[in-house]
Amino acid sequence: MCYHINRKTKDKEAIRLEPRNHTGLTYDELMEQQLKNTKKTDKKFIYFICFFLAALVIGVAVILLCGGSKEAEPYPVSSSTSSRSSSSASSYSYGSSSSYSKPKTGTSGALAQAQSYLRTSAFSKSGLIRQLEYHGYSNSEATSAANSCGANWNEQALKKAQSYLRTSAFSQSGLTRQLEFEGFTSSQASYGVSNCGANWNEQAAKKAKSYLNLKTNWTKSKLIKQLEYEGFTYSQASYGASHCGKSW
């Protein structure tokens, strides 16, 4: 610590010693300088925050403007193109894959919806009517659509039988009952089951394996009885129990 002699006083005997640091400034001067530096730093920080917020606002505005400008403008259509489009729309059939907008209500809407359902799944006539009613059409509209949709109900029964066999195992009688439960008539169900191409011995073996996956303490005789309960004949059930992969 060094001291500075203040010679500005008129009293030569009154000499005041003021403490100085290594910078040559008094304590008050040093504090004042630090306060000025702090204010400068605070101003810089405030400027940075303001700049960051302004950049953020501008960025959000640009994103919103760009997002709103992406809406596609209608493609200009010449008069000849328009006439071709109208003629193709008038000749549209509901079974095609055209992008023509299908009617949503009334008998025509129910017919379009029925044909749409039949393109993706198989239905009995009564099942299709129930589905259309669930979709919001009246019974008369749904019935009219089912009568006019051009479906071959025997073929629908066949498709339904094949779809069941892709996911589970059935006996011949069990699959017939399932199709009748879906709303197919007895003759339609019989047609579907008779033409589905199932090997009933193999179906019995698949059914036996599914039982063994659920429960391991089957005896062969109990498994055969269970398969018979499912509608398999004794010979089919015996084949299934013998070819299920279990060593008895």
N, C-alpha and C positions, 0 to 999 in steps of 0.2 A: 504494500500500500504506500503510495506517495502522496505528498501534500503540495498544494499550490498556494502561494502567498498572494492574497488579494491586496494589491497596492493601490487600488482605487479609493480606499478610505482616506478621509482627510486627517484622521487621527493616526499619526505614524506609530503610536504605541499600541493602537488596537489592530492587531494583526490577526486575521481570521484564517484558519487553516481549513481548507475544503478538501475532503477526501476525493481522490481520483482513482479510476481503475486503469487497466492496461490500454484502454481505447483513448484515454485522455479526456473522457467525458465525466461529468458529475453524475451522481446517482439519479437526480431528477431528469437530467438530460438523457441519460440512458433509458429510463422508463418511458420518457416521451417518445424516443425513437422507436422503442419496441411497440408502443401503442400504435404508432403510425404504420409500422410493418404489419401489425396484426390487422389493422383496418384494410390495408392493401390486400392481404391474403383473403380476408372475408369478402371483399369486393370481387376478387377473382373467382372465388367459389360460387358466389351468387350469380356472376356472369355465366359460369359454366352450367349451373343448374337451369338458368333461363334458356341458354342455348340448347341444352339437351331436351327440355320440355318442348321448345319450339320445333326442333327437328322431329320429335316424336309425333306431335300434332300434324305436321306436314306429311310425314310418312303415312299416318293413318288416313288422312284425306286423300292421298294419292292412291292408296289401296282401294278405298271405297269408290273412287271415281273410275279406276280401271275395272273393278269388279262389275260396276253398273254398266260399263260400256261394252261388255262381252255378249250382250243379248244379240242374237243373230237377227239380221234384218231379213225381211222376206225376199226370197229370190225372185227376180223379175220373170214373169211368165208371159210368153208371147200368146197371141190370140189363137194360133194354131195348136200350141201346146195345151192351152186351156180347154179347147174343144176336144182334144184327144183324151185329156184327163176325165172330162165329164162323161164321155162315151164309155171309157173303161170302167168308171164307177157305176154307171147304169147297168153294165153287164156283169157286175161282181156277183160271185156265188159265195155263200157263207162257208163253204168247205175249202175255199182257197186260202192262201197265206197272204193275201193283199192287206195293205195297211188301211183299207177302207174302214171308217168308224162304224161299228155296229150299233144299231138302235138299242137303247137301254130300257125302254118300257113297252108295255102292251104286248100283244101277241107276237109281233115281229121281233121285239126284244127278247121274249122268252124263247123263240125259235133260234135266234142267233146264239143265245146263251147255252141252249141245249146242245147245239152242234159244237160249240166250243168245249163243253164238258166231254163230249164223245170223242174229241180229238186227243184227249189226254188220259181218259180212263174208260172203264167199261161199266155200263149201268143196265139194270133191268128197266122195263118201262115204268113200273111203279116206283122204283128207286130214283129214276130220273125226274119223275113228277115231284117226289118229295124234295129232291135237291133244288129244283126250281122254286118250289114254294118256300123253302128255307132262304133262297136268294131274294125273296120278296114278291114273287109273282103270284097271282091268284090261282086257284085250282083250275079254273076254266082255261086260263092262259097257259098254265103248265101242261095240262092235258092236251090242248091243241098242239103245243110244241112237240110233245112226245109222239103224237100221232103223225106229225108232219115232218119230223126230222130225218126220215129215211133210214132209220136204224134197222139192222137185221138182228132181232133179239136172240136168235140161236147163236149167231156169231158173237154177240155181246156176252152170252153165257160162256162160250168157249174162251174168249179173252179173259173173263173174270176167273175161270177155273185155272188157266195157265198162270195168271198173276198170283193166285193163292199158292200154287205149287212152287213158285219161285221163292217163297218165304217160309213155307211150313210144309209138313208132311200130312197127307190125308189118305184115308181109305176111300174106296169108290163110293160107298154109301155115305160116309162122312162128308165128302166133298159135295155130293148131291144135296144133302141137307143144308150145307152152308150156302149153296147157290139159291136154294128155295128160300132160305132166310133172307137173302138179298133181294127177293122179290121176283125171281124168275119162276115161271110155271114149271110144273113137273116135267113136261116134255122138253122145255128149253134147258133145264138143268141136266136132264139125261143126255141131251145132245152135247152139251158142253163137256160133261164128264167122259162120254164115250169117245170124244174126238180130241181130247187134250193130250194124248200120247203118253200118259203116265204108266210106269211099270209099278204095279201095286205091290209086288214083292219088295222092290227097292224102297217104295214108300213106307212099307212096314219096317224095314231095316232102319231108315232114317228116324222113324217115330220111336223105335226102340232105343236108338242112341240118344235121342232127346230126353227120354225118361231116365236113362242111366246118368246123364249129366246133372239131373236134378236130385237123383237119389241113387246111392250106390249099393244098397243092401237088397237089391232085387234077386229073387231066385228065378231060374229060367221059366218055371211053370207059372209063377205069378206074373212075369212079364208077358208071357203068351196070353194069359187071361186078360190082362190089361189091353193088349192089342186087339183081342177079339171084342172087347167092350167098345173100342174105338171104331169097330165096323169091319175090321179085317177078317177074312176067313181063317179057319184054323191053319190051313196050309200056308197062307200068307204070314200069319202071326208066327208060326214055327220058323219059317224062313227068316223073318226079321230078328227073332231071338237068337238064331244061330249065326247071323251075319252082322251083328251089331258091334263086333270087336271085343266082346267080353269072353274070356275063357271060363267056362262053367266047370 
